[in-house]
Structures are given as structure tokens and as C-alpha cells.
Amino acid sequence: LGCGSLGSKIAMHLARSGRAPISVIDNDTMEPHNYARHSCLPYSADLDSMFYSSKAGEFAHDVSKLAQESDGYR
């Protein structure tokens, strides 16, 4: 499943229902403007955490907070 604005929303709804996708793939990086429409939140309030991390990696990190596992691939 992709981790763009639509794919991340679908994947997060699946994760909240207890069925997180096993793998998510996106070769793009998160940038501040992506947070307006993406399901992920920045790791911290530190501005540096909002720049240039992997979209798939951020999604996998958020899913781990729901006690599930998803692998993020670039």
C-alpha cells in the first residue's frame, strides 16, 4: 500500500481496526506541507523532525504506537 495522502488514510483506518498493512511503500520524503493531508504526525514538536524523513517509515512508526507492525519501504 502506498503512503501518500490517500494511501496513508486508508492504511491508518485499517490499522485502527486492528488490520494494519504488512508493508507500506513510498519513495518520497515527508515535508512540512505533507502533514496537512497525511495521516502521520511529526515524531516531536522539534522542527527538525518534520523534514525529509521517509513517508513509509513515519507511517510504520505511527502504526507501532497502535501495537501493530508494518514495514515501511522506500
HUJOKA-V189322 format. One record per run of one state. SS is the DSSP state (h for helix, s for strand, l for the rest). FROM is the first residue (numbers start at 0). LEN is the number of residues. If there is no record, write none. Layout:
ss:SS from:FROM len:LEN
ss:SS from:FROM len:LEN
//
This chain:
ss:l from:0 len:1
ss:s from:1 len:1
ss:l from:2 len:2
ss:h from:4 len:12
ss:l from:16 len:6
ss:s from:22 len:3
ss:l from:25 len:3
ss:s from:28 len:2
ss:l from:30 len:1
ss:h from:31 len:5
ss:l from:36 len:10
ss:h from:46 len:4
ss:l from:50 len:2
ss:s from:52 len:2
ss:h from:54 len:10
ss:l from:64 len:6
ss:s from:70 len:3
ss:l from:73 len:1
//
